Amino acid sequence: MSVVTENRPARAAYLPNGPHARVAVAIASLGFFLITLDISIVNVALAQIRAELGGGTVGQQWIIDGYTLLFAALLLFAGNLSDRIGAKRALALGVVVFGLTSAACALAPSAALLIAARCAQGAGAAIMLPASMSLVREAFPDPARRARALGVWAVGGAVAGLVGQPLGGFLTTFDWRWVFTINLPVCAGMLVLLTIVARSPIRPAPFDWAGQILAVIGMSTLIYGLIEGGHAGFGTVPVIVALTVAVAGLVGFVIVQARVRHPMMPLELFRARGFRLALPVGFAFMVGNYGNVFVVSLFLQQQLGLSPLHAGLVFLPSAFFAITANLASGPVTNRFGARLPVVAGLTSMAVGLAAQVITAPLGSPILVALCLIPVGAGGALAMPSVTGVVLEGVPGRQAGTASAVFNTFRQVGGAVAIAVFGAMIADPDQVVGGLRLSLGIATTLLLLAALSSLRIQPRTDPLA
């Protein structure tokens, strides 16, 4: 079904915005800002954290993946929670948890406690994300206006990409702990703004505890097996046991979802064609995005000898283009449909990553910065459009759950990328080769996702 009508007079048929719609999208964008910031801002601080707290490359991977793991594992639970208690209340709960755990990260005296706090922080982020997307849907019932609002919402992530790397580098020159403390005033501001937003509708439903437990077991053992396998070898007993448990847990999760009365991931969602197409796009995007930021940040510091601040500044041009692409995504989607921005965006990311594969041996930060531009801009163009496809393809009562499933696939992609790519660059003598192999894999996945996205239904009535 087309998002827009065939002629201009019919625009009056647009559904009205909800009360305080602009405030709602501002809060949602701030939430996405925080969630994204705590990936990008931490990456450039990893070298300093390792120097002070130890932990080696495995510790660096877990500082990122601990956050991502709990984020991914609890998103389905969080989507159900958002529907059950209302998006506004769920978002407030997520912000409180995120703020408290950010303080715990800043105060961590050891790598183990920092990783534990990062896991808890990921849980807060999981609660925030589907609630923020549901808040946007409630504020903008009309699909066309919602597409524009989602573009603004996504700007939060783009701004986090803009300030995250250089801000993280700047704060790390004083003390890496400031990269977590900086979250606290943003959390406080969000809680104040939430008092203005109207109460969200509540749709009570029992929690799927069996499914949630199996999801956490399956995902945590999968990521553990991938990280440890990359360093200790995939033939070692602990890794074999972990991956076996992961397969059993994930298979059990699917079986439970098919049989329980109130599943956390209703399998009926997969009947929607657009929803099925969006999942591999989200997975591939995060492999390219998270994997790229992780390996390039370490490459710039460990191989090229850049300071955290200078490494962060390399990402700055890409983030400027990403903001522009975020804002353009909604209008482009409304005019041409989702297929064009998704395919173009994923292809742009693949081109940028392929360029890095070719130019990495030259060791030029300027070339890295130029290659990052199509990566950032392409992802920013594609993701809001894909998000719109997900939300339009499901009933309103399942908006939070659908958003959670989609973002679970995204976060699993990011976690797997960091687990696998981290092992590829662990050897100091093979950093360049590991980076090229990592980004080559990401490029291939993005091109496959772009080809798959050609099946997204095109718009047949673009606005003149």
C-alpha positions, 0 to 999 in steps of 0.5 A: 500500500502506498504511503502517499496518495496520488494527488496533492488534494488528498494530502488533507486525508493525512491522520493528525499528529498526536499531542506533543508529537515534536516533544515525543520525537525529540525524546525518542531521538535522544534515546537513540542518541544515547544508545548509539553514543555508547558504542561509538564513544567507547571504541576510541577509549578501549586502548586507554581502558586496556592500559589501566584495567588490563583485559587484553583484546578479549577484554576489549571485545567484551566491553563492546559485546557485553553491552551489545549482547544484553541489548540484543538478548533483551530486546524481545522482552523489552518490546513486550514490556513496551506494549504491556506497560506503555511506551512512555513508562517503559522508556522512563524505566530504560532511561533510569537503568541506563543512567545508573549503569552509566555511573557504575561503568564510570566507577568500575575499578576492574575490567571484570566489573566494567564488563558487568556494568556494560552488560547492565547498561545494554539491558537499559538500552534494550528497554529504551529502543523499542519504547522510543520507536513505539513513542514515534508511532503513537505520535505520528499515526500517518505513515508519511509523517511517520517516515519523516519523523523516523528520519529525525529519530535516526538523526539521534544516531547520526549525531552520536556518530558525529560527536561520539568518536571525537568526543570520546577521544577528547574525554579520554585525554583527561580520563576514559571514565568521562565517556560514561559520565557524559550520559548522565545529564542526557538521561536527566533531560529525557526524564524531564521531557517525558513528563510532558508526553501523554500516557501511552496505551497499555496492552497487557500480555503475559511475559514469555519467561521460557522464551526469554531464558532460552534467548539469553542462553542461546545468544550469550553462549553464541557470542562467548563461543565466537569470541573465545573460539577466535582466540583459543581455537574452535576445537577447544572443549569450552568453545565446542560446549558453548556453541552446542549450547547456543544451537540447542538454546536457539532451536529451543527458543524457536520451538517455544515461540511456536507453541506458547500462547503469548510468545515474545517473538510471534512467528506470525510476524514473519508472514509479512514480506517486508518484515522478512526482507528487513531482517537480513538488511538490519543484520548486514548493516550492523556487521558493516557499521559496528564491525567497521567502527571497531576495527578501524578505531583500533587500526588507527590507534594501534597500527597508525599510532594516532591518539584517541582524539585524532582517531575520533576526528577521522570519523567526523566527515562521515558523520556530517554526511550521515546527518544529511542522509538521515534527514533526506531518507524520509522525503526520498522514501515518501517519493520513491518508496523504500527500495531505492534508499535501501538498495542505494544506501547498502551499496554505498556502504559496500563501496566505502568498505571495499575502498578501505580494503584496497587502501588500508596498506597505505596507512593514510588517515585521510584516505580512511576518513574519505572511505568512511563517508559513503559508509556513514551516508549510505547507512543513514539513508537506508536504515530509516527506510527499513525501519518504516517498512518494519512498522508499516508491515505489522498491526499497531498492537505489535509495533513494539514487538516488531521493532524489538525483533528487527533490532534484535537481528541488528544487534546480533549482527553487531555482536557477531561482527565484533566477536569475529573481527576482533579475533582477526585483528588480535595479532599485532603483526596482522592488524592490516590483514585482519582489517582487510579480511573483516571489511571484505566479509562485511562488504560481501554481506552488504552486497547480498543484502542490497540484492535481496532488497531489490525485492522490496515493493517499489512505489508505483505512484511517486509524487510529482 
